[in-house]
Amino acid sequence: MDWRGRKVAVVGLGRENVPLARYLAARGARITGLDRQPPGDLPAAARDLAALGVRLEGGPGYLEVLASEDFDAVFLTPGMVKDAPEIQAARRRGAVITSQTNLFLHLCRAPVIGITGSSGKSTTTSLVGRILAGDGRRPVHVGGNIGRPLIEQVDDIGPDAWVVLELSSFQLELVDRSPHVAVLLNLRPNHLDVHGSMAAYEAAKRRIFRFQRPDAGDVAVFSHDDPVVRAMAADAPARTVFFGTGEGIEHGAALRDGWVGLVDGPRWRPVLPAAEVPLPGAHNLLNVLAASAVAGICGVEPETVRAAVAGFEGLEHRLQVVGEMDGRRFVNDSIATAPDRAAAALTTFDEPVVWIAGGYDKGVPFDDLAALALRRPLRAVVLTGPAAGRIHEALERASQRLDLPVPPVHRAASFDEAVETAARLARPGDVVLLSPACASYDAFRDFVQRGRRFAELVQALAAASGS
């Protein structure tokens, strides 16, 4: 689209839409930036848009302009409800309702590898980026829900590059173009407070492969271990490959005789022993298998994949050891914003665990997590935030259903109190695990801020104890 003179609304002036507004302004669009925060309270990067001619509107009723003015396009920030009355009114007035992610997918000349799932997106995206960079035959750009948005670089990314995008369900909701390589890692209940139902959440995830074209050589990569995801492969319009630890994978990446390897019919190419995967946990082995499947599609040799995996140390806030004190190990898994991620973390440790959980309540069920937790060597559970009561109730229900005891449960009035309580309850040889199973918005801006606060508190406790 020629954006010169087009009237555009950019709704939500956060990390994704501020670069979008700059991109559109540089191409002559007449932009109105809308945000729930009044213009004076916006971050500096958003306020600076005014110097580019962007009209800033904010505060209560910030969406009302969508119902009273005509716009050619309305770009929505990820995570906001897409069917608000004002947005519906804008659509009726002729506006195209879209997103930065959708625009990028339409503009990008390079093949895009998109990775989504309820968990493991960031790790797999980063690992794919590292593998392709190690291959060295093409420039590699990594972005999307991880790192920085790439919209301002899209015109400079040539067709000889690789683009690797982490894509959330929120980013996928409004796309009408799918990546060249689409990866679906897993599917578990998440973000039901925004999506409204599991069906709507699944529908958003399906868009990562829904618009693929077989005539363009597109490929969809599915988990063979996740039965829901495996069944979704039947609806993929393009070629499909799988990754997993079980039998029956004919094309993709599999685990055989303790080795991760690439499969293409009868051809088997070993990559590395599973025991050499440096990331802890069975879920990370699946992430490595997914990244290996992508590498195979991209023509990367097994030796290159092995070198990239062996040197990959993981990402901050993902089962990250942030300190040891008097024989107690403190592990930051703040990325665990949903029950399945916390379940994966709990299964990683054989040592007794003091588990810190709770936070913002996204409306997802905790019963499966509670049942798994009671089977793990839990020393104690420390709960905090609005979801604390529901997690405690889930543990009690699981105890009655399974005839297993509930470990001591402590309720903390604040996150800081939860960490201090967990440290006090832990004994030498224990793991103090922050794996909240909830979002952080009750007390923090995001999971990153929560994880860094956890590390700060651990360091302060260690200094106070002389460790």
GITAJO-V956525 format. One line per field, one symbol per residue. psi: psi as a letter, one per 20 degrees, with the letter a starting at -180 (. if undefined). Layout:
# GITAJO-V956525
psi->???
This chain:
# GITAJO-V956525
psi->qoipiqoppooombhhhghgggghhijjqoppppqhpqhiiqqghghihhijjppppaapkiihhhiiqpqhqopqqqiqpikqhhhhghghjjqpoarggggghhhpiqppopprrhqjggggghggggghhhgjiqqpppbciqcqqjhiihiiorijrppoppprhhhihjqkpqqgoppogroqpqkihghhrhghghhghhihihjqphijkqpppqphhohgghhhhhipiaqqrrqriarjphpcpropkjpprppncippoqfqqhiipipqqhhhhhgggghhgggghjkpqhhgggggghjojaqqjnlpoiqqoljppppolhinjqhhghghghihpirppopprrbpojjqqjgggggghiirmpgrpoqrrhigghgghhggghghhilqqprpppppirgghggggghhhqrpirpooonhjqrjihirhrhghghhhggggghggghhij.
